Amino acid sequence: QVQLVESGGGLVQAGGSLRVSCAASGRTFSSNTMGWFRQAPGKERKFVAAINWSGGSTYYADSVKGRFIISRDNAKNTVYLQMNSLIPEDTAVYYCAAGIATPRSTMDAAQMNYWGKGTQVTVSS
């Protein structure tokens, strides 16, 4: 079992930066693929970024590539998403997820096994 708790969301102006964090509990954290997904009102949950168990491989959706950075600290059981050059279209609830699936540049929410409750990120124009 892995429990996930997101933090760090908030309101930011377009062009600004924000870092969201996900604290995990459970002995298997360091062996899991970790990912971030987001869901805007009335839309389906979409893949944002993923990172493999060691942190050596990262993957991004085209819409955030070059602006967002995913990282993890296995000693702290935490995964991060650094979001730069934010645009209003990035507004969504951001969810942390864990699973055993091999990370790829596109992932489906159904591939992940554990989820946090999400944190709201709002980008104003």
Backbone as JSON Lines, residues from 0, in Angstrom:
{"i":0,"aa":"Q","n":[0.83,-1.19,0.0],"ca":[0.0,0.0,0.0],"c":[0.87,1.25,0.0]}
{"i":1,"aa":"V","n":[0.44,2.24,-0.74],"ca":[1.12,3.54,-0.78],"c":[0.07,4.62,-0.57]}
{"i":2,"aa":"Q","n":[0.29,5.48,0.4],"ca":[-0.6,6.62,0.61],"c":[0.11,7.88,0.12]}
{"i":3,"aa":"L","n":[-0.62,8.72,-0.57],"ca":[-0.05,9.9,-1.21],"c":[-0.78,11.16,-0.77]}
{"i":4,"aa":"V","n":[-0.01,12.2,-0.43],"ca":[-0.6,13.47,-0.02],"c":[0.1,14.61,-0.76]}
{"i":5,"aa":"E","n":[-0.66,15.33,-1.56],"ca":[-0.11,16.45,-2.32],"c":[-0.16,17.74,-1.51]}
{"i":6,"aa":"S","n":[0.75,18.65,-1.84],"ca":[0.76,19.97,-1.23],"c":[1.43,20.95,-2.18]}
{"i":7,"aa":"G","n":[1.24,22.25,-1.9],"ca":[1.95,23.27,-2.66],"c":[1.16,23.94,-3.75]}
{"i":8,"aa":"G","n":[-0.08,23.54,-3.94],"ca":[-0.89,24.21,-4.95],"c":[-1.24,25.62,-4.53]}
{"i":9,"aa":"G","n":[-1.84,26.38,-5.45],"ca":[-2.23,27.74,-5.11],"c":[-2.54,28.55,-6.36]}
{"i":10,"aa":"L","n":[-2.58,29.86,-6.15],"ca":[-2.89,30.8,-7.22],"c":[-1.61,31.5,-7.65]}
{"i":11,"aa":"V","n":[-1.36,31.55,-8.95],"ca":[-0.16,32.2,-9.47],"c":[-0.51,32.92,-10.76]}
{"i":12,"aa":"Q","n":[0.2,33.98,-11.05],"ca":[-0.03,34.71,-12.3],"c":[0.63,34.0,-13.47]}
{"i":13,"aa":"A","n":[0.1,34.23,-14.63],"ca":[0.69,33.66,-15.84],"c":[2.15,34.09,-15.95]}
{"i":14,"aa":"G","n":[3.0,33.15,-16.33],"ca":[4.44,33.41,-16.4],"c":[5.18,33.07,-15.13]}
{"i":15,"aa":"G","n":[4.43,32.82,-14.07],"ca":[5.05,32.51,-12.79],"c":[5.39,31.03,-12.64]}
{"i":16,"aa":"S","n":[5.88,30.7,-11.44],"ca":[6.31,29.34,-11.14],"c":[5.64,28.85,-9.86]}
{"i":17,"aa":"L","n":[5.56,27.54,-9.76],"ca":[4.98,26.91,-8.58],"c":[5.56,25.51,-8.48]}
{"i":18,"aa":"R","n":[5.78,25.04,-7.26],"ca":[6.23,23.66,-7.07],"c":[5.22,22.93,-6.2]}
{"i":19,"aa":"V","n":[4.74,21.82,-6.7],"ca":[3.88,20.96,-5.91],"c":[4.67,19.73,-5.48]}
{"i":20,"aa":"S","n":[4.31,19.23,-4.31],"ca":[5.01,18.09,-3.73],"c":[4.01,16.98,-3.42]}
{"i":21,"aa":"C","n":[4.55,15.78,-3.33],"ca":[3.72,14.63,-3.0],"c":[4.5,13.77,-2.02]}
{"i":22,"aa":"A","n":[4.0,13.7,-0.8],"ca":[4.62,12.89,0.24],"c":[3.97,11.52,0.25]}
{"i":23,"aa":"A","n":[4.8,10.5,0.23],"ca":[4.29,9.13,0.17],"c":[4.64,8.38,1.44]}
{"i":24,"aa":"S","n":[3.77,7.5,1.82],"ca":[4.06,6.59,2.93],"c":[3.89,5.17,2.41]}
{"i":25,"aa":"G","n":[4.66,4.27,2.96],"ca":[4.64,2.9,2.46],"c":[6.03,2.47,2.06]}
{"i":26,"aa":"R","n":[6.33,1.25,2.34],"ca":[7.7,0.76,2.13],"c":[8.08,0.6,0.68]}
{"i":27,"aa":"T","n":[7.11,0.6,-0.23],"ca":[7.42,0.32,-1.63],"c":[7.6,1.58,-2.47]}
{"i":28,"aa":"F","n":[7.64,2.76,-1.83],"ca":[7.72,4.0,-2.59],"c":[8.89,3.99,-3.57]}
{"i":29,"aa":"S","n":[10.06,3.6,-3.1],"ca":[11.27,3.73,-3.93],"c":[11.25,2.78,-5.13]}
{"i":30,"aa":"S","n":[10.35,1.83,-5.16],"ca":[10.3,0.9,-6.29],"c":[9.19,1.25,-7.27]}
{"i":31,"aa":"N","n":[8.43,2.29,-6.98],"ca":[7.28,2.65,-7.81],"c":[7.62,3.71,-8.84]}
{"i":32,"aa":"T","n":[6.99,3.58,-10.0],"ca":[6.89,4.7,-10.93],"c":[5.99,5.75,-10.28]}
{"i":33,"aa":"M","n":[6.39,7.01,-10.37],"ca":[5.57,8.09,-9.84],"c":[5.14,9.0,-10.98]}
{"i":34,"aa":"G","n":[3.96,9.53,-10.87],"ca":[3.46,10.39,-11.94],"c":[2.61,11.53,-11.43]}
{"i":35,"aa":"W","n":[2.46,12.53,-12.25],"ca":[1.53,13.63,-12.01],"c":[0.52,13.66,-13.15]}
{"i":36,"aa":"F","n":[-0.72,13.81,-12.76],"ca":[-1.81,13.97,-13.72],"c":[-2.57,15.23,-13.32]}
{"i":37,"aa":"R","n":[-3.38,15.74,-14.23],"ca":[-4.19,16.91,-13.89],"c":[-5.56,16.79,-14.52]}
{"i":38,"aa":"Q","n":[-6.51,17.45,-13.86],"ca":[-7.88,17.4,-14.33],"c":[-8.51,18.78,-14.2]}
{"i":39,"aa":"A","n":[-8.89,19.34,-15.34],"ca":[-9.58,20.62,-15.37],"c":[-11.09,20.36,-15.26]}
{"i":40,"aa":"P","n":[-11.86,21.34,-14.82],"ca":[-13.31,21.16,-14.67],"c":[-13.97,20.68,-15.95]}
{"i":41,"aa":"G","n":[-14.75,19.62,-15.85],"ca":[-15.47,19.1,-16.99],"c":[-14.64,18.31,-17.98]}
{"i":42,"aa":"K","n":[-13.38,18.06,-17.62],"ca":[-12.49,17.34,-18.55],"c":[-11.94,16.09,-17.87]}
{"i":43,"aa":"E","n":[-11.41,15.19,-18.68],"ca":[-10.86,13.96,-18.15],"c":[-9.49,14.21,-17.53]}
{"i":44,"aa":"R","n":[-9.08,13.29,-16.67],"ca":[-7.77,13.38,-16.05],"c":[-6.7,13.04,-17.08]}
{"i":45,"aa":"K","n":[-5.69,13.9,-17.17],"ca":[-4.67,13.74,-18.2],"c":[-3.26,13.63,-17.61]}
{"i":46,"aa":"F","n":[-2.44,12.9,-18.3],"ca":[-1.04,12.71,-17.92],"c":[-0.27,14.02,-18.05]}
{"i":47,"aa":"V","n":[0.6,14.27,-17.07],"ca":[1.47,15.44,-17.1],"c":[2.94,15.02,-17.17]}
{"i":48,"aa":"A","n":[3.35,14.17,-16.23],"ca":[4.76,13.78,-16.16],"c":[4.89,12.49,-15.36]}
{"i":49,"aa":"A","n":[5.98,11.77,-15.61],"ca":[6.26,10.54,-14.88],"c":[7.76,10.39,-14.68]}
{"i":50,"aa":"I","n":[8.12,9.62,-13.66],"ca":[9.53,9.4,-13.34],"c":[9.71,7.97,-12.89]}
{"i":51,"aa":"N","n":[10.81,7.35,-13.29],"ca":[11.01,5.96,-12.92],"c":[11.48,5.84,-11.48]}
{"i":52,"aa":"W","n":[11.68,4.61,-11.01],"ca":[11.93,4.38,-9.6],"c":[13.2,5.06,-9.1]}
{"i":53,"aa":"S","n":[14.22,5.16,-9.95],"ca":[15.5,5.73,-9.52],"c":[15.57,7.24,-9.72]}
{"i":54,"aa":"G","n":[14.65,7.77,-10.52],"ca":[14.73,9.18,-10.86],"c":[15.59,9.44,-12.08]}
{"i":55,"aa":"G","n":[16.13,8.39,-12.68],"ca":[17.02,8.55,-13.81],"c":[16.34,8.79,-15.13]}
{"i":56,"aa":"S","n":[15.05,8.5,-15.19],"ca":[14.31,8.68,-16.44],"c":[13.03,9.46,-16.16]}
{"i":57,"aa":"T","n":[12.79,10.48,-16.97],"ca":[11.6,11.3,-16.81],"c":[10.87,11.43,-18.15]}
{"i":58,"aa":"Y","n":[9.58,11.64,-18.06],"ca":[8.73,11.69,-19.25],"c":[7.69,12.8,-19.06]}
{"i":59,"aa":"Y","n":[7.36,13.48,-20.16],"ca":[6.46,14.62,-20.07],"c":[5.45,14.62,-21.2]}
{"i":60,"aa":"A","n":[4.27,15.14,-20.89],"ca":[3.31,15.42,-21.95],"c":[3.84,16.57,-22.8]}
{"i":61,"aa":"D","n":[3.5,16.57,-24.06],"ca":[3.98,17.61,-24.96],"c":[3.59,19.01,-24.48]}
{"i":62,"aa":"S","n":[2.45,19.11,-23.84],"ca":[1.93,20.41,-23.42],"c":[2.76,21.06,-22.3]}
{"i":63,"aa":"V","n":[3.57,20.27,-21.6],"ca":[4.36,20.83,-20.49],"c":[5.85,20.66,-20.7]}
{"i":64,"aa":"K","n":[6.25,19.97,-21.74],"ca":[7.66,19.72,-22.0],"c":[8.43,21.03,-22.13]}
{"i":65,"aa":"G","n":[9.54,21.12,-21.41],"ca":[10.34,22.33,-21.43],"c":[9.94,23.35,-20.38]}
{"i":66,"aa":"R","n":[8.79,23.14,-19.75],"ca":[8.31,24.07,-18.71],"c":[8.24,23.41,-17.33]}
{"i":67,"aa":"F","n":[7.91,22.14,-17.28],"ca":[7.75,21.42,-16.02],"c":[8.91,20.45,-15.82]}
{"i":68,"aa":"I","n":[9.25,20.23,-14.55],"ca":[10.29,19.27,-14.2],"c":[9.8,18.37,-13.07]}
{"i":69,"aa":"I","n":[9.83,17.06,-13.3],"ca":[9.48,16.1,-12.25],"c":[10.76,15.57,-11.64]}
{"i":70,"aa":"S","n":[10.75,15.39,-10.33],"ca":[11.91,14.83,-9.64],"c":[11.42,14.07,-8.42]}
{"i":71,"aa":"R","n":[12.31,13.29,-7.83],"ca":[11.94,12.53,-6.65],"c":[13.12,12.43,-5.71]}
{"i":72,"aa":"D","n":[12.81,12.29,-4.44],"ca":[13.81,12.08,-3.4],"c":[13.37,10.84,-2.63]}
{"i":73,"aa":"N","n":[13.97,9.72,-2.94],"ca":[13.53,8.47,-2.31],"c":[13.86,8.42,-0.82]}
{"i":74,"aa":"A","n":[14.86,9.16,-0.4],"ca":[15.19,9.22,1.03],"c":[14.09,9.92,1.81]}
{"i":75,"aa":"K","n":[13.38,10.83,1.15],"ca":[12.3,11.58,1.79],"c":[10.92,11.08,1.37]}
{"i":76,"aa":"N","n":[10.89,10.06,0.54],"ca":[9.61,9.53,0.06],"c":[8.75,10.63,-0.56]}
{"i":77,"aa":"T","n":[9.36,11.46,-1.37],"ca":[8.66,12.61,-1.92],"c":[8.95,12.75,-3.41]}
{"i":78,"aa":"V","n":[7.92,13.14,-4.15],"ca":[8.08,13.46,-5.56],"c":[7.62,14.9,-5.76]}
{"i":79,"aa":"Y","n":[8.28,15.59,-6.66],"ca":[8.01,17.01,-6.88],"c":[7.63,17.27,-8.34]}
{"i":80,"aa":"L","n":[6.92,18.35,-8.54],"ca":[6.66,18.85,-9.89],"c":[6.91,20.35,-9.87]}
{"i":81,"aa":"Q","n":[8.02,20.76,-10.49],"ca":[8.34,22.17,-10.61],"c":[7.69,22.69,-11.89]}
{"i":82,"aa":"M","n":[6.85,23.69,-11.75],"ca":[6.1,24.21,-12.9],"c":[6.54,25.64,-13.17]}
{"i":83,"aa":"N","n":[7.09,25.88,-14.34],"ca":[7.58,27.19,-14.74],"c":[6.8,27.71,-15.94]}
{"i":84,"aa":"S","n":[6.9,28.99,-16.18],"ca":[6.23,29.62,-17.33],"c":[4.77,29.18,-17.41]}
{"i":85,"aa":"L","n":[4.1,29.26,-16.3],"ca":[2.72,28.78,-16.23],"c":[1.79,29.63,-17.1]}
{"i":86,"aa":"I","n":[0.81,28.97,-17.67],"ca":[-0.19,29.61,-18.51],"c":[-1.57,29.26,-17.95]}
{"i":87,"aa":"P","n":[-2.59,30.05,-18.27],"ca":[-3.94,29.76,-17.73],"c":[-4.43,28.34,-18.04]}
{"i":88,"aa":"E","n":[-4.0,27.79,-19.16],"ca":[-4.42,26.44,-19.53],"c":[-3.86,25.37,-18.6]}
{"i":89,"aa":"D","n":[-2.91,25.73,-17.74],"ca":[-2.38,24.79,-16.75],"c":[-3.28,24.69,-15.52]}
{"i":90,"aa":"T","n":[-4.29,25.52,-15.45],"ca":[-5.21,25.49,-14.31],"c":[-5.92,24.15,-14.23]}
{"i":91,"aa":"A","n":[-5.81,23.49,-13.08],"ca":[-6.41,22.17,-12.89],"c":[-6.15,21.7,-11.47]}
{"i":92,"aa":"V","n":[-6.78,20.61,-11.11],"ca":[-6.4,19.88,-9.9],"c":[-5.28,18.93,-10.31]}
{"i":93,"aa":"Y","n":[-4.18,18.99,-9.59],"ca":[-3.02,18.15,-9.89],"c":[-3.0,16.97,-8.92]}
{"i":94,"aa":"Y","n":[-2.92,15.77,-9.5],"ca":[-2.93,14.54,-8.72],"c":[-1.59,13.82,-8.82]}
{"i":95,"aa":"C","n":[-1.13,13.34,-7.7],"ca":[0.04,12.49,-7.63],"c":[-0.42,11.04,-7.73]}
{"i":96,"aa":"A","n":[0.36,10.22,-8.42],"ca":[-0.01,8.83,-8.59],"c":[1.22,7.94,-8.52]}
{"i":97,"aa":"A","n":[1.01,6.71,-8.09],"ca":[2.09,5.73,-8.01],"c":[1.63,4.44,-8.64]}
{"i":98,"aa":"G","n":[2.57,3.71,-9.21],"ca":[2.21,2.44,-9.81],"c":[3.41,1.64,-10.21]}
{"i":99,"aa":"I","n":[3.16,0.45,-10.74],"ca":[4.24,-0.43,-11.16],"c":[4.45,-0.4,-12.66]}
{"i":100,"aa":"A","n":[3.6,0.35,-13.38],"ca":[3.75,0.41,-14.83],"c":[5.05,1.09,-15.22]}
{"i":101,"aa":"T","n":[5.62,0.67,-16.32],"ca":[6.82,1.32,-16.84],"c":[6.46,2.73,-17.3]}
{"i":102,"aa":"P","n":[7.17,3.74,-16.85],"ca":[6.82,5.09,-17.26],"c":[7.1,5.33,-18.75]}
{"i":103,"aa":"R","n":[6.22,6.12,-19.35],"ca":[6.35,6.45,-20.77],"c":[5.96,7.9,-20.97]}
{"i":104,"aa":"S","n":[6.12,8.39,-22.2],"ca":[5.8,9.79,-22.48],"c":[4.3,10.05,-22.55]}
{"i":105,"aa":"T","n":[3.52,9.0,-22.67],"ca":[2.08,9.11,-22.53],"c":[1.62,7.98,-21.63]}
{"i":106,"aa":"M","n":[0.83,8.3,-20.64],"ca":[0.32,7.27,-19.73],"c":[-1.15,7.52,-19.49]}
{"i":107,"aa":"D","n":[-1.85,6.44,-19.26],"ca":[-3.27,6.52,-18.94],"c":[-3.44,6.41,-17.43]}
{"i":108,"aa":"A","n":[-4.41,7.14,-16.91],"ca":[-4.65,7.1,-15.46],"c":[-4.91,5.68,-14.97]}
{"i":109,"aa":"A","n":[-5.46,4.85,-15.82],"ca":[-5.77,3.47,-15.42],"c":[-4.52,2.64,-15.15]}
{"i":110,"aa":"Q","n":[-3.36,3.13,-15.61],"ca":[-2.12,2.4,-15.39],"c":[-1.56,2.59,-13.98]}
{"i":111,"aa":"M","n":[-2.07,3.58,-13.26],"ca":[-1.54,3.88,-11.94],"c":[-2.41,3.21,-10.88]}
{"i":112,"aa":"N","n":[-1.76,2.81,-9.78],"ca":[-2.43,2.01,-8.76],"c":[-2.9,2.81,-7.54]}
{"i":113,"aa":"Y","n":[-2.17,3.89,-7.24],"ca":[-2.48,4.66,-6.04],"c":[-2.56,6.15,-6.4]}
{"i":114,"aa":"W","n":[-3.44,6.85,-5.7],"ca":[-3.69,8.25,-6.01],"c":[-3.78,9.1,-4.74]}
{"i":115,"aa":"G","n":[-3.32,10.35,-4.86],"ca":[-3.59,11.31,-3.81],"c":[-4.92,11.98,-4.07]}
{"i":116,"aa":"K","n":[-5.3,12.9,-3.18],"ca":[-6.58,13.58,-3.3],"c":[-6.53,14.82,-4.18]}
{"i":117,"aa":"G","n":[-5.32,15.24,-4.53],"ca":[-5.17,16.35,-5.45],"c":[-4.93,17.68,-4.77]}
{"i":118,"aa":"T","n":[-4.32,18.6,-5.53],"ca":[-4.11,19.97,-5.06],"c":[-4.43,20.92,-6.21]}
{"i":119,"aa":"Q","n":[-5.14,22.0,-5.9],"ca":[-5.6,22.92,-6.93],"c":[-4.48,23.87,-7.33]}
{"i":120,"aa":"V","n":[-4.29,24.01,-8.63],"ca":[-3.38,25.0,-9.19],"c":[-4.19,25.91,-10.11]}
{"i":121,"aa":"T","n":[-4.16,27.2,-9.82],"ca":[-4.9,28.17,-10.62],"c":[-3.93,29.21,-11.16]}
{"i":122,"aa":"V","n":[-3.96,29.38,-12.48],"ca":[-3.09,30.35,-13.12],"c":[-3.96,31.47,-13.68]}
{"i":123,"aa":"S","n":[-3.75,32.68,-13.2],"ca":[-4.54,33.82,-13.65],"c":[-3.86,34.52,-14.81]}
{"i":124,"aa":"S","n":[-4.66,35.07,-15.7],"ca":[-4.11,35.75,-16.88],"c":[-3.87,37.22,-16.6]}
